[in-house]
Amino acid sequence: MSFAFNNPDKLSPATASRILEVAASMGYRPHPVARMLTQRHTMSIGVVTPQSLATAFANRFFGQLSEGIALVAEEAGYALAFIAPERGSLSAALDRATVDGLLAIGLPATYPEIDRLRSAGIPLVQVDSTALPDSPSIMVDDEGGAYSSAAHILDLGHRDVLTVVIAPAAPFPPGPNHGVGPDRLRGYQRAFVDRGLEFPRARIIEATPSIDGGARALTEAWAAGMRPTAVVAMSDAIAFGVMAGARSLGLRVPADLSIIGFDDVDMAVLTDPPLTTVNQPVRAKGEAAMRLLLDLVAHRDVDPLQVRTMPTRLIVRGSTGPPP
């Protein structure tokens, strides 16, 4: 019976139909692992994150990105397996994953086990990274978006600006390597330089990309004696946390403290006040990455050096205003 399920094209239509009817009457179902081995496909895609899954799923950005990935995967009949470092080891997690292809999300070039992905030997597409030069990438204009973010704050008149970046922070000054952290940091710095202003290292702090991380970053900076009039956050999740931290300190947004994020996740319009941020097409980025990976899995012609960059744009809402 398994032959009829796995190779119906090698039987006459009448024979295949009859066998499948008998199988259905007997309650027979092909064993999924056996069928997978026969067809040499798992019909699963691995989504690799450099962080724990708990941290990733706490960030609404990752949720929206996963929506886009899942939409295309489900239409093509693929399941998703989310893969995070196991006890700190990506190699251990990959060794346990049986998938047809990998989407690697936000992996920096300095990631200690980047060579493990290079040697995985299965189709791979990068999202928000170009750490693997032989694999295609889906990016957004992170540098341009960050530039517009800092420029908006500076053009409002702010000069004491706290920049909260995603941990671990990119080296400063940012080098030429592409990636979310370096590209956004480079954009912030360029906005300051273009206006003849110093971009002070002492006003750059890092936070985990979460509400708790953003709140902690602001309250710790405040406890250390910093009194910024504006905060430029490298993600909306961090910006939401900075808003919460501002409330705990008795600060009004934007009267006492202007806050700007990056991502424009769906919650950005629901905060009080609504968050000024940089829009990137989060769901569309997930969809594009998944379609590109399925082309690789199907051995369709794909340029392995392809880097597709999607646009960003500044969205001004109520969380930014002139300095007090």
C-alpha positions as CSV (number, residue, x, y, z in Angstrom):
1,M,0.0,0.0,0.0
2,S,2.8,2.4,0.8
3,F,4.0,2.1,-2.8
4,A,0.6,3.4,-4.0
5,F,0.8,6.4,-1.6
6,N,4.4,7.3,-2.5
7,N,4.5,6.4,-6.2
8,P,0.9,6.7,-7.6
9,D,2.3,7.8,-11.0
10,K,4.0,4.4,-11.4
11,L,0.6,2.6,-11.3
12,S,-2.4,2.7,-13.6
13,P,-5.0,5.1,-12.4
14,A,-7.5,2.3,-11.9
15,T,-5.1,0.2,-9.8
16,A,-3.9,3.2,-7.7
17,S,-7.5,4.2,-7.1
18,R,-8.5,0.7,-6.0
19,I,-5.6,0.4,-3.6
20,L,-6.3,3.7,-2.0
21,E,-10.0,2.8,-1.6
22,V,-9.0,-0.4,0.2
23,A,-6.5,1.4,2.3
24,A,-9.2,4.0,3.4
25,S,-11.7,1.2,4.3
26,M,-9.0,-0.5,6.5
27,G,-8.0,2.8,8.1
28,Y,-4.5,2.6,6.7
29,R,-2.4,5.7,6.9
30,P,1.2,5.9,5.6
31,H,3.7,6.3,8.4
32,P,5.0,9.9,8.2
33,V,8.6,9.1,8.9
34,A,8.7,6.2,6.4
35,R,7.0,8.4,3.8
36,M,9.5,11.2,4.4
37,L,12.4,8.8,3.9
38,T,10.9,7.4,0.7
39,Q,10.2,10.8,-0.8
40,R,13.5,12.3,0.5
41,H,11.5,15.4,1.7
42,T,10.4,16.3,5.2
43,M,8.0,19.1,4.1
44,S,9.4,21.2,7.0
45,I,11.3,24.4,7.0
46,G,13.6,25.4,9.9
47,V,13.5,29.0,11.2
48,V,16.8,29.7,13.0
49,T,17.0,32.4,15.6
50,P,20.1,33.6,17.5
51,Q,18.1,34.0,20.7
52,S,16.0,31.8,22.8
53,L,12.5,31.2,21.5
54,A,11.0,32.7,24.6
55,T,12.9,36.0,23.9
56,A,12.0,35.8,20.2
57,F,8.3,35.2,20.7
58,A,8.0,38.0,23.3
59,N,8.9,40.4,20.5
60,R,5.9,41.3,18.3
61,F,8.3,41.9,15.4
62,F,9.1,38.2,15.4
63,G,5.5,37.3,15.6
64,Q,4.6,39.4,12.5
65,L,7.6,38.1,10.6
66,S,6.6,34.6,11.4
67,E,3.1,35.3,10.1
68,G,4.5,36.1,6.7
69,I,6.7,33.1,6.7
70,A,3.8,30.8,7.8
71,L,1.4,32.2,5.2
72,V,3.7,31.1,2.3
73,A,4.8,27.9,4.0
74,E,1.2,26.7,4.6
75,E,0.1,27.5,1.1
76,A,2.9,25.3,-0.2
77,G,2.1,22.5,2.3
78,Y,5.2,23.0,4.5
79,A,5.4,22.9,8.3
80,L,7.7,25.2,10.3
81,A,10.2,24.1,12.9
82,F,11.6,27.0,15.1
83,I,15.2,26.4,16.0
84,A,17.1,28.2,18.7
85,P,20.4,27.5,20.3
86,E,20.1,24.5,22.6
87,R,21.9,25.1,25.9
88,G,23.8,27.8,24.1
89,S,24.7,25.6,21.1
90,L,23.2,26.1,17.7
91,S,25.1,22.9,16.5
92,A,23.2,20.8,19.0
93,A,19.8,22.2,17.8
94,L,20.6,21.8,14.1
95,D,21.7,18.2,14.7
96,R,18.2,17.4,16.0
97,A,16.3,19.3,13.2
98,T,15.2,17.4,10.1
99,V,14.2,20.0,7.6
100,D,14.3,20.7,3.8
101,G,15.7,24.3,4.2
102,L,16.6,26.9,6.7
103,L,15.6,30.6,7.2
104,A,18.3,32.2,9.4
105,I,16.9,35.3,11.1
106,G,19.2,38.1,12.1
107,L,22.5,36.2,12.5
108,P,25.5,38.5,13.0
109,A,28.7,37.7,11.1
110,T,30.4,37.3,14.5
111,Y,28.0,34.6,15.7
112,P,30.3,31.9,17.2
113,E,28.7,29.0,15.3
114,I,28.2,30.7,11.9
115,D,30.4,28.0,10.3
116,R,27.9,25.3,11.4
117,L,25.3,27.0,9.2
118,R,27.8,27.3,6.3
119,S,28.4,23.5,6.4
120,A,24.8,22.5,7.0
121,G,24.5,21.5,3.3
122,I,20.9,22.4,2.8
123,P,19.2,25.3,1.2
124,L,19.4,28.5,3.3
125,V,18.1,32.1,3.1
126,Q,19.1,34.8,5.4
127,V,16.8,37.5,6.8
128,D,18.3,40.7,8.2
129,S,21.8,39.4,7.7
130,T,24.5,38.9,5.0
131,A,26.7,36.9,7.3
132,L,26.8,34.0,4.9
133,P,28.0,35.4,1.5
134,D,27.1,32.3,-0.4
135,S,23.4,32.4,0.6
136,P,20.8,34.9,-0.6
137,S,19.4,37.5,1.8
138,I,16.3,39.5,2.4
139,M,17.1,42.9,4.1
140,V,15.4,46.2,4.6
141,D,17.1,49.7,4.4
142,D,18.1,49.7,8.0
143,E,20.7,52.4,7.6
144,G,18.3,54.7,5.8
145,G,15.5,54.1,8.3
146,A,17.7,54.7,11.2
147,Y,19.0,57.9,9.6
148,S,15.4,59.2,9.2
149,S,14.7,58.3,12.9
150,A,17.6,60.2,14.4
151,A,17.2,63.1,11.9
152,H,13.6,63.5,13.0
153,I,14.6,63.8,16.7
154,L,17.5,66.1,16.0
155,D,15.4,68.4,13.7
156,L,12.9,68.8,16.5
157,G,15.7,70.4,18.5
158,H,16.8,67.6,20.8
159,R,20.5,67.4,21.6
160,D,20.6,65.2,24.7
161,V,19.6,61.9,23.0
162,L,19.8,58.4,24.4
163,T,20.2,55.7,21.8
164,V,19.1,52.2,23.0
165,V,20.4,49.5,20.7
166,I,19.7,45.8,20.5
167,A,22.0,43.6,22.7
168,P,24.6,42.6,22.0
169,A,25.6,46.0,20.7
170,A,27.4,46.3,17.4
171,P,31.0,47.6,17.7
172,F,31.4,51.4,17.9
173,P,32.1,53.2,15.6
174,P,30.1,50.8,13.3
175,G,32.1,49.1,10.7
176,P,31.2,48.2,7.1
177,N,29.6,44.8,7.9
178,H,25.9,44.5,7.1
179,G,23.4,43.5,9.7
180,V,20.6,45.1,11.7
181,G,22.8,46.4,14.5
182,P,25.7,47.9,12.5
183,D,23.5,49.3,9.8
184,R,21.1,51.1,12.1
185,L,23.9,52.4,14.3
186,R,25.7,53.7,11.2
187,G,22.4,55.5,10.2
188,Y,22.1,57.1,13.6
189,Q,25.7,58.3,13.5
190,R,25.4,59.7,10.0
191,A,22.4,61.8,11.0
192,F,24.4,63.4,13.9
193,V,27.5,64.0,11.7
194,D,25.5,65.5,8.9
195,R,24.2,68.1,11.4
196,G,27.7,68.9,12.8
197,L,26.9,67.1,16.0
198,E,28.8,64.5,18.0
199,F,27.3,61.0,18.4
200,P,28.5,60.3,21.9
201,R,29.4,56.7,22.8
202,A,28.4,57.4,26.4
203,R,24.8,57.9,25.3
204,I,24.5,54.5,23.6
205,I,23.2,51.7,25.8
206,E,22.0,48.2,24.9
207,A,18.9,46.3,25.8
208,T,17.3,43.0,25.0
209,P,14.6,43.5,22.3
210,S,11.7,43.3,24.7
211,I,9.4,45.6,26.8
212,D,11.3,44.6,30.0
213,G,14.6,45.3,28.3
214,G,13.6,48.8,27.2
215,A,12.1,49.7,30.6
216,R,15.2,48.6,32.4
217,A,17.5,50.5,30.0
218,L,15.8,53.8,30.7
219,T,15.5,53.4,34.4
220,E,19.1,52.3,34.7
221,A,20.2,55.3,32.6
222,W,18.2,57.6,34.8
223,A,19.7,56.1,37.9
224,A,23.1,56.7,36.5
225,G,22.3,60.4,36.2
226,M,21.4,60.7,32.5
227,R,18.6,63.1,31.7
228,P,17.9,62.7,28.0
229,T,15.1,64.7,26.4
230,A,14.7,62.0,23.7
231,V,15.2,58.3,23.2
232,V,16.0,56.6,19.9
233,A,15.2,52.9,20.2
234,M,16.5,50.3,17.8
235,S,13.2,48.4,17.9
236,D,9.5,49.0,18.8
237,A,9.7,46.4,21.6
238,I,12.4,48.5,23.2
239,A,10.5,51.7,22.6
240,F,7.4,50.3,24.3
241,G,9.5,49.4,27.3
242,V,11.0,52.9,27.4
243,M,7.5,54.3,27.5
244,A,6.7,52.1,30.4
245,G,9.9,53.1,32.1
246,A,9.1,56.8,31.5
247,R,5.7,56.4,33.2
248,S,7.4,54.7,36.2
249,L,9.7,57.8,36.5
250,G,6.8,60.2,36.3
251,L,7.8,61.5,32.9
252,R,5.2,62.6,30.3
253,V,5.6,61.5,26.6
254,P,6.4,63.6,24.6
255,A,6.3,66.7,26.9
256,D,9.2,65.5,29.0
257,L,10.7,62.7,26.9
258,S,10.3,62.0,23.1
259,I,10.5,58.4,22.1
260,I,10.9,56.9,18.6
261,G,11.1,53.2,17.6
262,F,11.9,51.1,14.6
263,D,9.6,48.4,12.9
264,D,6.1,49.8,13.1
265,V,4.6,46.6,14.5
266,D,0.8,46.6,14.8
267,M,0.9,47.6,18.5
268,A,2.6,50.9,17.6
269,V,-0.7,52.7,17.0
270,L,-2.2,51.4,20.2
271,T,0.2,52.9,22.7
272,D,-0.6,56.1,24.6
273,P,0.5,58.3,22.8
274,P,0.9,56.3,19.5
275,L,4.5,55.6,18.8
276,T,6.5,57.5,16.2
277,T,8.6,54.8,14.4
278,V,10.2,53.6,11.2
279,N,8.0,51.4,9.2
280,Q,9.5,48.3,7.6
281,P,7.4,45.7,5.7
282,V,7.7,43.0,8.4
283,R,5.1,40.4,7.1
284,A,6.1,41.0,3.5
285,K,9.7,40.4,4.4
286,G,8.8,37.0,5.9
287,E,6.8,36.2,2.8
288,A,9.6,37.1,0.4
289,A,12.1,35.1,2.4
290,M,10.0,32.0,2.4
291,R,9.2,32.2,-1.3
292,L,12.9,32.6,-2.0
293,L,13.7,29.5,0.1
294,L,11.1,27.4,-1.6
295,D,12.6,28.3,-4.9
296,L,16.0,27.0,-3.6
297,V,14.4,23.8,-2.2
298,A,12.7,23.2,-5.6
299,H,16.1,23.7,-7.4
300,R,14.7,26.7,-9.3
301,D,17.2,29.2,-10.6
302,V,18.2,31.5,-7.7
303,D,21.3,33.8,-7.6
304,P,23.1,32.7,-4.4
305,L,24.6,36.2,-4.1
306,Q,21.2,37.9,-4.3
307,V,20.5,40.5,-1.6
308,R,17.0,42.0,-1.8
309,T,16.6,45.3,0.1
310,M,13.1,46.4,1.0
311,P,12.2,50.1,1.8
312,T,11.6,51.8,5.1
313,R,9.8,55.0,5.9
314,L,9.4,57.3,8.9
315,I,5.9,57.3,10.5
316,V,5.4,60.4,12.8
317,R,2.8,59.9,15.5
318,G,2.3,61.4,19.0
319,S,5.3,60.1,20.9
320,T,7.8,62.8,19.6
321,G,7.8,66.5,20.0
322,P,10.1,69.5,20.7
323,P,12.4,69.3,23.8
324,P,11.0,70.7,27.1
